[in-house]
């Protein structure tokens, strides 16, 4: 139950739902118990009236006795009907408080988890796959909701009913109550033994479900690759294996759950036998009436469903504890990207890297080594290098998706860590190497950085990215809906739309991470000419492996294994006759071919 302590804050928030639900549960059970007493009175009345009825056999008083008896039985019947109706009304109110409370908490918990996910650094998402993240915010939260709703409701009902029934039973006959409750220690022991089995198997199920969700998510995201390589059967075979493991683990848990019900029914039956046997002895001794025995049997049957639900409730509590433990595992993760001073003001765009080293925490790759670079405000710098030289790492650091392992990055002479994280990122225009577009309209994708952006800016940004003509060719124009991850568009169109999204927000620092790799040379020249105008008086960092993308920059920096090996203008680097010139000539030859 330690993991479930996290939910106490939500129970306190919705305490009035819980308090009213408890009150309604008590009232509904009171109206459920009273009919058993009415049945006792009615049965005793029948036995007593029969003796009187036959005593006045053949007299006029017999009719009067019968009329009083019939009226009394009718009255008891109507009272039992009224009690059942009132119990039903209060059961409805119980569900309208406890179940509604669980839905509110489910809503809040999902929002809190999603909000917390967004505060975590990029390294967290490198360590955990999407399927696992989705499983914890969907399946695990659903399990917790069942604990806070139906399981809590049935548990409260069992506790309230148990104490009310036992107190009434003891008031009638302590001896008979003792024999009725004799099987309960066996039930408690059974619950204790099976609980540990349920806990282990629930954890295994949740882990397997995360793996299954991850597999399905990857399969559907990469469906074009699967079809291209004709691996549908292999993919289905792998899915079937994962699903088979999930089925096996679920059946194992179901088998344990099913173990409860035969035991409970056996114990209930044993209680009824003891009631009839011991109660019969008490009737013979004159201590109890037949009505008392009937009342006890009704009480035991009242406990049948709640006690049968005990196994299900216990199982759900164990599942919820397992799920909440998995949720807490991520909620306990704290972001390292915090601001020291929370500075919020406009930046000019000066960037200084001072002895920056960066090692990826998950892989241990040393991406940058003693990196030093000074970029003046309004200057454009191109970062060139081969794959794995650390180019994209620079982009991640500039957007503060990571913090340097050592060294310092300064913006306008102020340490980057002093700026409020969100306020700083709002002044950055970032075009990632791996383009990601949302399943929304083209217009809304461009507006993503600034949701209230006027349409004129959207249109101009699209023109600057050389995408306007393509959009106008679509039947719906700017309202064209993109498929998942922008699948509606070609690779080059996706990159250009990503560029439009970055420049539309008018950033102070523009970071282009190899964003022209999927466009042809002609389109690249058009975009570069437009970008030249956009980059005026704006700090720009162009990351690329193509020399043609770097030529419009004021300065070119060549990286190799996380270190700067050359820097200068195009003419200066060509005169050095070293790495840059070799790279330039190779690409020139490739383009001519």
C-alpha positions as CSV (number, residue, x, y, z in Angstrom):
1,X,0.0,0.0,0.0
2,X,3.0,2.3,0.2
3,X,2.8,3.2,-3.5
4,X,-0.9,4.1,-3.1
5,X,-0.1,6.8,-0.5
6,X,0.6,9.1,-3.4
7,X,-3.1,9.2,-4.1
8,X,-4.0,10.6,-0.6
9,X,-3.6,14.1,-2.0
10,X,-6.4,13.5,-4.5
11,X,-8.6,11.8,-1.9
12,X,-8.2,15.0,0.3
13,X,-9.0,17.2,-2.7
14,X,-12.3,15.3,-3.3
15,X,-12.9,14.6,0.4
16,X,-16.5,15.6,0.3
17,X,-17.3,13.0,-2.4
18,X,-15.6,10.4,-0.1
19,X,-17.4,11.6,3.1
20,X,-20.8,11.7,1.4
21,X,-20.1,8.3,-0.2
22,X,-19.3,6.8,3.2
23,X,-22.5,8.3,4.7
24,X,-24.6,7.0,1.8
25,X,-23.0,3.6,2.1
26,X,-23.9,3.4,5.8
27,X,-27.5,4.5,5.1
28,X,-28.0,2.1,2.2
29,X,-26.7,-0.8,4.3
30,X,-29.0,0.2,7.2
31,X,-32.0,0.0,4.8
32,X,-30.6,-3.4,3.6
33,X,-30.4,-4.8,7.1
34,X,-33.8,-3.7,8.4
35,X,-35.7,-6.1,6.0
36,X,-34.0,-9.1,7.7
37,X,-35.4,-7.9,11.0
38,X,-38.9,-7.4,9.5
39,X,-38.7,-10.9,8.1
40,X,-37.9,-12.2,11.6
41,X,-40.9,-10.3,13.1
42,X,-43.2,-11.5,10.3
43,X,-42.2,-15.1,10.7
44,X,-42.5,-15.1,14.4
45,X,-45.9,-13.3,13.9
46,X,-47.0,-16.1,11.6
47,X,-46.1,-18.8,14.1
48,X,-47.7,-17.0,17.0
49,X,-50.8,-16.1,15.0
50,X,-51.4,-19.6,13.8
51,X,-51.6,-20.9,17.4
52,X,-54.2,-18.1,18.2
53,X,-56.0,-18.7,14.9
54,X,-56.5,-22.4,15.6
55,X,-57.4,-21.6,19.2
56,X,-60.5,-19.7,18.1
57,X,-61.4,-22.3,15.5
58,X,-65.2,-22.3,14.9
59,X,-65.8,-18.9,16.5
60,X,-66.4,-15.4,15.1
61,X,-63.1,-14.1,16.5
62,X,-61.2,-16.3,14.0
63,X,-62.1,-14.0,11.2
64,X,-61.0,-10.9,13.2
65,X,-57.7,-12.6,14.0
66,X,-57.1,-13.4,10.3
67,X,-57.9,-9.9,9.2
68,X,-55.3,-8.5,11.7
69,X,-52.8,-11.1,10.6
70,X,-53.3,-10.4,6.9
71,X,-53.0,-6.6,7.5
72,X,-49.8,-7.1,9.5
73,X,-48.2,-9.3,6.9
74,X,-49.2,-6.8,4.1
75,X,-47.7,-4.0,6.2
76,X,-44.4,-5.9,6.7
77,X,-44.3,-6.6,3.0
78,X,-44.8,-2.9,2.1
79,X,-42.2,-1.9,4.6
80,X,-39.7,-4.4,3.1
81,X,-40.5,-2.9,-0.4
82,X,-40.0,0.6,0.9
83,X,-36.7,-0.4,2.5
84,X,-35.5,-1.9,-0.8
85,X,-36.5,1.2,-2.7
86,X,-34.6,3.5,-0.2
87,X,-31.6,1.2,-0.4
88,X,-31.6,1.5,-4.2
89,X,-31.8,5.3,-4.0
90,X,-28.9,5.5,-1.6
91,X,-26.9,2.9,-3.7
92,X,-27.4,5.3,-6.6
93,X,-26.0,8.1,-4.5
94,X,-23.1,6.0,-3.5
95,X,-22.1,5.5,-7.1
96,X,-22.7,9.2,-7.9
97,X,-20.1,10.1,-5.2
98,X,-17.5,7.3,-5.1
99,X,-17.4,6.5,-8.8
100,X,-17.6,10.2,-9.8
101,X,-14.7,10.9,-7.4
102,X,-12.6,8.2,-9.1
103,X,-13.3,9.7,-12.5
104,X,-12.2,13.1,-11.3
105,X,-9.0,11.7,-9.8
106,X,-8.4,9.7,-13.0
107,X,-8.6,13.0,-14.9
108,X,-6.3,14.9,-12.6
109,X,-3.8,12.0,-12.4
110,X,-3.5,11.7,-16.2
111,X,-3.1,15.5,-16.5
112,X,-0.4,15.5,-13.8
113,X,1.5,12.6,-15.4
114,X,1.3,14.2,-18.8
115,X,2.4,17.6,-17.4
116,X,5.3,15.9,-15.5
117,X,6.4,14.1,-18.7
118,X,6.8,17.4,-20.4
119,X,9.0,18.8,-17.7
120,X,11.5,15.9,-18.0
121,X,14.7,16.3,-20.1
122,X,15.3,14.7,-23.4
123,X,17.6,12.1,-21.8
124,X,14.5,10.6,-20.1
125,X,12.8,10.0,-23.4
126,X,16.0,8.4,-24.8
127,X,15.9,5.9,-21.9
128,X,12.2,5.0,-22.1
129,X,10.2,3.9,-25.1
130,X,6.9,5.5,-26.2
131,X,4.9,2.3,-25.6
132,X,6.0,2.2,-21.9
133,X,5.1,5.9,-21.5
134,X,1.7,5.4,-23.0
135,X,1.0,2.2,-20.9
136,X,1.6,4.1,-17.7
137,X,-0.6,7.0,-18.5
138,X,-3.4,4.8,-19.8
139,X,-3.5,1.2,-18.6
140,X,-1.8,1.9,-15.2
141,X,-4.0,4.9,-14.5
142,X,-7.1,2.9,-15.4
143,X,-6.1,0.2,-12.8
144,X,-5.7,3.0,-10.2
145,X,-9.1,4.4,-11.1
146,X,-10.7,1.0,-10.5
147,X,-9.1,0.9,-7.1
148,X,-10.4,4.4,-6.3
149,X,-13.9,3.7,-7.7
150,X,-15.4,0.2,-7.7
151,X,-12.8,-1.4,-5.4
152,X,-13.1,1.4,-2.8
153,X,-16.9,1.3,-3.0
154,X,-17.1,-2.5,-2.6
155,X,-14.5,-2.4,0.2
156,X,-16.3,0.3,2.1
157,X,-19.6,-1.6,1.6
158,X,-18.0,-4.8,3.0
159,X,-16.6,-3.0,6.1
160,X,-19.8,-1.1,6.9
161,X,-22.1,-4.1,6.2
162,X,-19.8,-6.4,8.2
163,X,-19.8,-4.3,11.3
164,X,-23.6,-3.5,11.1
165,X,-24.5,-7.2,10.5
166,X,-22.1,-8.5,13.2
167,X,-23.4,-6.0,15.8
168,X,-27.0,-7.1,15.1
169,X,-26.1,-10.8,15.1
170,X,-24.3,-10.4,18.5
171,X,-27.3,-8.6,19.9
172,X,-29.4,-11.6,19.0
173,X,-27.1,-14.4,19.9
174,X,-23.4,-14.2,20.6
175,X,-23.0,-18.0,20.6
176,X,-24.6,-18.4,17.2
177,X,-22.5,-15.4,15.8
178,X,-19.3,-17.1,17.0
179,X,-20.1,-20.3,15.0
180,X,-21.2,-18.3,12.0
181,X,-17.8,-16.4,12.0
182,X,-15.7,-19.5,12.7
183,X,-14.8,-20.0,9.0
184,X,-13.5,-16.3,8.6
185,X,-9.9,-17.0,9.8
186,X,-9.5,-19.5,7.0
187,X,-10.7,-16.9,4.6
188,X,-8.2,-14.3,6.0
189,X,-5.4,-16.8,5.6
190,X,-6.4,-17.6,2.0
191,X,-6.5,-13.9,1.1
192,X,-3.0,-13.4,2.7
193,X,-1.5,-16.2,0.7
194,X,-3.1,-15.4,-2.6
195,X,-2.3,-11.6,-2.3
196,X,1.4,-12.1,-2.8
197,X,0.7,-14.3,-5.9
198,X,-1.6,-11.6,-7.3
199,X,1.0,-8.8,-6.7
200,X,3.8,-10.7,-8.5
201,X,1.6,-11.7,-11.5
202,X,0.1,-8.2,-11.8
203,X,3.5,-6.7,-12.1
204,X,4.5,-9.2,-14.7
205,X,1.3,-8.4,-16.7
206,X,1.9,-4.7,-16.6
207,X,5.5,-5.1,-17.8
208,X,4.4,-7.4,-20.6
209,X,1.7,-5.0,-21.6
210,X,4.2,-2.2,-21.9
211,X,6.3,-4.4,-24.2
212,X,3.3,-5.2,-26.3
213,X,2.3,-1.6,-26.6
214,X,5.8,-0.6,-27.6
215,X,5.9,-3.4,-30.3
216,X,2.5,-2.3,-31.8
217,X,3.5,1.4,-31.8
218,X,6.7,0.7,-33.5
219,X,5.1,-1.7,-36.0
220,X,2.4,0.8,-37.0
221,X,4.9,3.7,-37.2
222,X,7.2,1.6,-39.4
223,X,4.4,0.0,-41.5
224,X,5.9,1.3,-44.8
225,X,9.2,-0.4,-44.0
226,X,7.5,-3.6,-43.0
227,X,5.5,-3.7,-46.3
228,X,8.5,-2.7,-48.4
229,X,10.6,-5.6,-47.0
230,X,7.5,-8.0,-47.2
231,X,7.8,-8.7,-43.4
232,X,4.1,-8.7,-42.6
233,X,4.2,-12.4,-41.6
234,X,7.3,-12.0,-39.5
235,X,5.8,-8.9,-37.8
236,X,2.6,-10.8,-37.1
237,X,4.5,-13.8,-35.8
238,X,6.4,-11.5,-33.3
239,X,3.2,-9.8,-32.3
240,X,1.5,-13.2,-31.8
241,X,4.4,-14.2,-29.5
242,X,4.1,-11.1,-27.4
243,X,0.3,-11.4,-27.2
244,X,0.7,-15.1,-26.3
245,X,3.0,-14.2,-23.4
246,X,0.5,-11.6,-22.3
247,X,-2.3,-14.1,-22.5
248,X,-0.4,-16.7,-20.5
249,X,0.4,-14.2,-17.7
250,X,-3.2,-13.0,-17.7
251,X,-4.5,-16.5,-17.5
252,X,-2.2,-17.2,-14.6
253,X,-3.6,-14.2,-12.7
254,X,-7.2,-15.3,-13.6
255,X,-6.5,-18.7,-12.2
256,X,-5.4,-17.2,-8.9
257,X,-8.5,-14.9,-8.9
258,X,-10.8,-17.8,-9.6
259,X,-9.3,-19.6,-6.5
260,X,-11.1,-17.1,-4.3
261,X,-14.7,-17.9,-5.3
262,X,-14.9,-21.6,-4.6
263,X,-13.3,-21.0,-1.1
264,X,-15.8,-18.2,-0.3
265,X,-18.8,-20.2,-1.5
266,X,-17.6,-23.2,0.6
267,X,-17.2,-21.0,3.7
268,X,-20.6,-19.4,3.2
269,X,-22.2,-22.8,2.8
270,X,-20.4,-24.0,6.0
271,X,-21.7,-20.9,7.8
272,X,-25.3,-21.8,6.8
273,X,-24.9,-25.4,7.9
274,X,-23.6,-24.2,11.3
275,X,-26.5,-21.7,11.6
276,X,-29.1,-24.4,11.0
277,X,-27.4,-26.9,13.3
278,X,-26.5,-24.7,16.2
279,X,-29.6,-22.6,15.7
280,X,-31.8,-25.7,15.8
281,X,-30.2,-26.6,19.1
282,X,-30.9,-23.1,20.5
283,X,-34.6,-23.3,19.3
284,X,-35.0,-26.7,21.1
285,X,-33.4,-25.1,24.2
286,X,-35.9,-22.2,23.9
287,X,-33.2,-19.5,23.5
288,X,-34.1,-18.6,19.9
289,X,-37.0,-18.5,17.6
290,X,-37.4,-19.7,14.0
291,X,-37.4,-16.1,13.0
292,X,-34.0,-15.6,14.5
293,X,-32.6,-18.4,12.5
294,X,-34.1,-17.1,9.3
295,X,-32.7,-13.6,10.2
296,X,-29.2,-15.1,10.6
297,X,-29.4,-16.9,7.3
298,X,-30.4,-13.6,5.6
299,X,-27.5,-11.9,7.2
300,X,-25.1,-14.5,6.0
301,X,-26.5,-14.2,2.5
302,X,-26.2,-10.5,2.7
303,X,-22.5,-10.9,3.4
304,X,-22.1,-13.4,0.5
305,X,-21.7,-10.9,-2.3
306,X,-19.4,-8.4,-0.4
307,X,-17.2,-11.3,0.8
308,X,-17.2,-12.8,-2.7
309,X,-16.2,-9.3,-3.9
310,X,-13.3,-9.4,-1.4
311,X,-11.2,-11.5,-3.8
312,X,-11.9,-9.1,-6.7
313,X,-11.3,-6.0,-4.5
314,X,-8.1,-7.4,-3.2
315,X,-6.9,-8.2,-6.7
316,X,-7.7,-4.7,-7.9
317,X,-5.9,-3.1,-4.9
318,X,-2.8,-5.2,-5.7
319,X,-3.0,-4.3,-9.4
320,X,-3.5,-0.6,-8.5
321,X,-0.5,-0.8,-6.1
322,X,1.6,-2.3,-8.9
323,X,0.4,0.3,-11.4
324,X,0.9,3.2,-9.0
325,X,4.4,2.0,-8.3
326,X,5.2,2.1,-12.0
327,X,3.6,5.6,-12.2
328,X,5.6,6.8,-9.2
329,X,8.8,5.5,-10.8
330,X,8.4,8.2,-13.5
331,X,6.8,10.8,-11.2
332,X,9.9,10.6,-9.0
333,X,12.1,11.5,-11.9
334,X,13.2,15.1,-11.7
335,X,14.4,17.4,-14.4
336,X,17.9,18.6,-14.3
337,X,17.1,21.5,-16.6
338,X,16.3,24.1,-13.9
339,X,16.9,27.8,-13.9
340,X,19.2,29.3,-11.3
341,X,17.8,32.8,-11.4
342,X,14.7,32.6,-13.7
343,X,15.7,35.6,-15.8
344,X,13.0,36.6,-18.3
345,X,14.0,39.2,-20.8
346,X,14.7,39.5,-24.6
347,X,18.0,38.3,-25.8
348,X,20.2,39.9,-28.4
349,X,21.6,36.5,-29.6
350,X,25.3,36.4,-28.5
351,X,26.5,32.9,-27.9
352,X,29.6,31.8,-26.0
353,X,30.8,28.2,-25.5
354,X,33.5,27.9,-22.8
355,X,35.3,24.6,-22.5
356,X,32.1,22.7,-23.1
357,X,32.1,18.9,-22.7
358,X,29.1,16.7,-23.2
359,X,28.6,13.0,-22.5
360,X,25.3,11.4,-23.3
361,X,24.1,10.0,-20.0
362,X,22.4,6.9,-21.5
363,X,25.1,5.8,-24.0
364,X,28.2,7.3,-22.5
365,X,29.2,8.8,-25.9
366,X,31.6,11.8,-25.5
367,X,30.0,14.0,-28.1
368,X,31.8,17.3,-27.4
369,X,35.3,17.8,-26.0
370,X,36.7,21.1,-24.8
371,X,34.5,23.0,-27.2
372,X,35.0,26.8,-27.4
373,X,33.2,29.1,-29.7
374,X,32.1,32.7,-29.7
375,X,29.2,33.8,-31.9
376,X,28.4,37.5,-32.0
377,X,24.8,38.8,-31.9
378,X,23.4,38.8,-35.5
379,X,26.3,36.6,-36.8
380,X,25.6,33.5,-38.8
381,X,27.8,30.5,-38.2
382,X,27.8,27.2,-40.1
383,X,28.8,24.0,-38.3
384,X,30.2,21.3,-40.7
385,X,31.3,17.8,-40.0
386,X,30.9,14.2,-40.7
387,X,28.3,11.9,-39.0
388,X,29.0,11.6,-35.3
389,X,31.2,14.7,-35.1
390,X,28.8,16.4,-32.5
391,X,26.9,18.8,-34.8
392,X,23.4,17.9,-33.6
393,X,24.6,17.8,-30.0
394,X,25.4,21.6,-30.3
395,X,21.8,22.2,-31.5
396,X,20.4,20.3,-28.5
397,X,22.6,22.3,-26.1
398,X,21.6,25.6,-27.7
399,X,17.9,24.7,-27.2
400,X,18.8,23.6,-23.7
401,X,17.4,20.1,-24.3
402,X,20.5,19.1,-22.3
403,X,23.0,20.9,-20.1
404,X,26.7,20.5,-20.7
405,X,28.5,17.8,-18.6
406,X,31.1,20.4,-17.9
407,X,31.9,23.9,-19.1
408,X,29.4,26.7,-19.6
409,X,27.3,28.2,-22.3
410,X,26.6,32.0,-22.1
411,X,23.9,34.0,-23.9
412,X,24.7,37.7,-24.1
413,X,27.3,37.1,-21.5
414,X,24.8,35.6,-19.0
415,X,25.0,31.9,-18.2
416,X,22.3,30.0,-20.0
417,X,21.3,28.3,-16.6
418,X,20.2,31.8,-15.3
419,X,17.5,32.2,-17.9
420,X,14.0,30.9,-17.3
421,X,13.9,27.7,-19.5
422,X,10.6,28.4,-21.2
423,X,11.2,32.1,-21.7
424,X,14.6,31.3,-23.3
425,X,13.2,28.6,-25.6
426,X,10.5,30.9,-26.9
427,X,13.2,33.0,-28.5
428,X,14.8,30.1,-30.3
429,X,13.8,28.9,-33.7
430,X,14.8,25.2,-34.1
431,X,14.6,23.0,-37.2
432,X,15.5,19.5,-36.1
433,X,17.3,17.0,-38.2
434,X,14.5,14.4,-37.7
435,X,11.5,16.4,-38.8
436,X,8.3,15.9,-36.7
437,X,5.0,17.3,-37.9
438,X,1.7,17.0,-36.0
439,X,-1.6,15.4,-37.3
440,X,-3.1,18.8,-37.9
441,X,-3.6,21.3,-40.7
442,X,-0.6,22.9,-42.4
443,X,-1.6,26.3,-41.0
444,X,-1.6,25.0,-37.4
445,X,1.7,23.3,-37.9
446,X,3.3,26.6,-38.9
447,X,1.6,28.3,-36.0
448,X,2.8,25.7,-33.5
449,X,5.4,28.0,-32.0
450,X,3.0,31.0,-31.6
451,X,-0.6,29.8,-31.5
452,X,-2.1,33.3,-32.0
453,X,0.1,34.1,-35.0
454,X,-1.7,36.2,-37.8
455,X,-2.2,34.4,-41.1
456,X,0.0,36.9,-42.9
457,X,3.1,35.7,-41.0
458,X,2.1,32.1,-41.7
459,X,1.9,32.8,-45.4
460,X,5.2,34.7,-45.5
461,X,7.0,32.0,-43.6
462,X,5.7,29.4,-46.0
463,X,6.9,31.5,-49.0
464,X,10.3,32.0,-47.5
465,X,10.6,28.2,-47.1
466,X,9.6,27.8,-50.8
467,X,6.5,25.8,-50.0
468,X,3.7,28.2,-50.9
469,X,3.2,26.8,-54.4
470,X,3.0,23.2,-53.2
471,X,0.4,24.2,-50.6
472,X,-1.7,26.1,-53.1
473,X,-1.8,22.9,-55.3
474,X,-3.5,21.1,-52.5
475,X,-7.3,21.2,-52.7
476,X,-7.7,22.5,-49.1
477,X,-4.6,24.8,-49.2
478,X,-3.5,25.8,-45.8
479,X,-6.3,23.7,-44.2
480,X,-4.9,20.5,-45.6
481,X,-4.7,17.9,-42.8
482,X,-1.4,16.1,-42.4
483,X,-1.3,12.5,-41.5
484,X,0.6,11.0,-38.6
485,X,4.1,12.6,-38.5
486,X,3.3,14.5,-41.7
487,X,3.0,11.4,-43.8
488,X,0.9,13.4,-46.4
489,X,3.9,15.4,-47.5
490,X,7.1,14.3,-49.2
491,X,10.5,14.4,-47.3
492,X,11.5,17.7,-48.8
493,X,8.1,19.3,-48.1
494,X,8.2,18.2,-44.5
495,X,11.6,19.8,-44.1
496,X,10.5,23.0,-45.7
497,X,7.3,23.1,-43.5
498,X,9.6,22.6,-40.4
499,X,11.7,25.6,-41.6
500,X,8.6,27.7,-42.0
501,X,7.5,26.7,-38.5
502,X,10.8,27.9,-37.0
503,X,11.1,31.2,-38.9
504,X,7.4,32.2,-38.4
505,X,7.9,32.8,-34.7
506,X,10.6,35.5,-35.5
507,X,13.2,34.0,-33.2
508,X,16.3,35.8,-31.9
509,X,18.5,32.7,-32.5
510,X,17.8,30.4,-35.4
511,X,19.2,26.9,-35.3
512,X,19.0,24.8,-38.5
513,X,20.1,21.2,-37.9
514,X,20.8,19.7,-41.3
515,X,17.4,20.8,-42.4
516,X,18.1,20.8,-46.2
517,X,19.3,17.2,-46.6
518,X,16.1,16.1,-48.2
519,X,15.7,18.8,-50.9
520,X,17.3,19.1,-54.3
521,X,20.1,21.6,-55.1
522,X,17.7,24.0,-56.9
523,X,15.2,24.1,-54.0
524,X,18.2,24.4,-51.6
525,X,19.4,27.5,-53.4
526,X,16.0,29.1,-53.3
527,X,15.6,28.4,-49.6
528,X,19.1,29.6,-48.9
529,X,18.6,32.9,-50.7
530,X,15.4,33.5,-48.7
531,X,17.1,32.5,-45.5
532,X,19.9,35.0,-46.2
533,X,17.4,37.8,-45.9
534,X,15.8,36.2,-42.8
535,X,19.1,35.8,-41.1
536,X,20.1,39.4,-41.3
537,X,20.5,40.9,-37.8
538,X,19.6,37.5,-36.4
539,X,22.0,35.0,-34.8
540,X,21.9,31.9,-36.9
541,X,23.6,28.5,-36.5
542,X,23.5,26.4,-39.6
543,X,24.4,22.7,-38.9
544,X,25.0,20.7,-42.0
545,X,27.2,18.1,-43.7
546,X,26.7,19.9,-47.1
547,X,29.2,22.7,-47.9
548,X,26.6,24.4,-50.1
549,X,24.4,25.1,-47.0
550,X,27.3,26.7,-45.2
551,X,28.5,29.1,-47.9
552,X,26.1,31.9,-46.9
553,X,27.3,31.9,-43.3
554,X,29.6,34.7,-42.0
555,X,31.8,32.0,-40.5
556,X,32.3,28.3,-41.0
557,X,33.3,25.9,-38.2
558,X,34.5,22.4,-39.0
559,X,34.0,19.7,-36.4
560,X,35.7,16.3,-36.0
561,X,35.0,14.0,-33.0
562,X,33.6,16.8,-30.9
563,X,36.5,19.2,-31.5
564,X,36.9,22.3,-33.7
565,X,39.6,21.5,-36.4
566,X,39.1,24.5,-38.6
567,X,37.1,27.8,-38.7
568,X,36.9,30.8,-40.9
569,X,35.2,32.1,-44.1
570,X,34.8,29.9,-47.2
571,X,37.8,31.6,-48.8
572,X,40.0,31.3,-45.8
573,X,39.2,27.6,-45.3
574,X,39.8,26.9,-49.0
575,X,43.2,28.6,-48.7
576,X,44.1,26.3,-45.8
577,X,43.9,23.4,-48.2
578,X,42.8,21.0,-45.4
579,X,39.6,19.2,-44.2
580,X,37.1,21.8,-45.5
581,X,38.6,21.9,-48.9
582,X,38.7,18.1,-49.2
583,X,35.0,18.0,-48.1
584,X,34.1,20.8,-50.6
585,X,35.8,19.1,-53.5
586,X,34.3,15.7,-52.8
587,X,30.8,17.2,-52.7
588,X,31.4,19.2,-55.8
589,X,32.5,16.1,-57.7
590,X,29.4,14.2,-56.5
591,X,27.1,17.0,-57.6
592,X,28.8,17.1,-61.1
593,X,28.4,13.4,-61.4
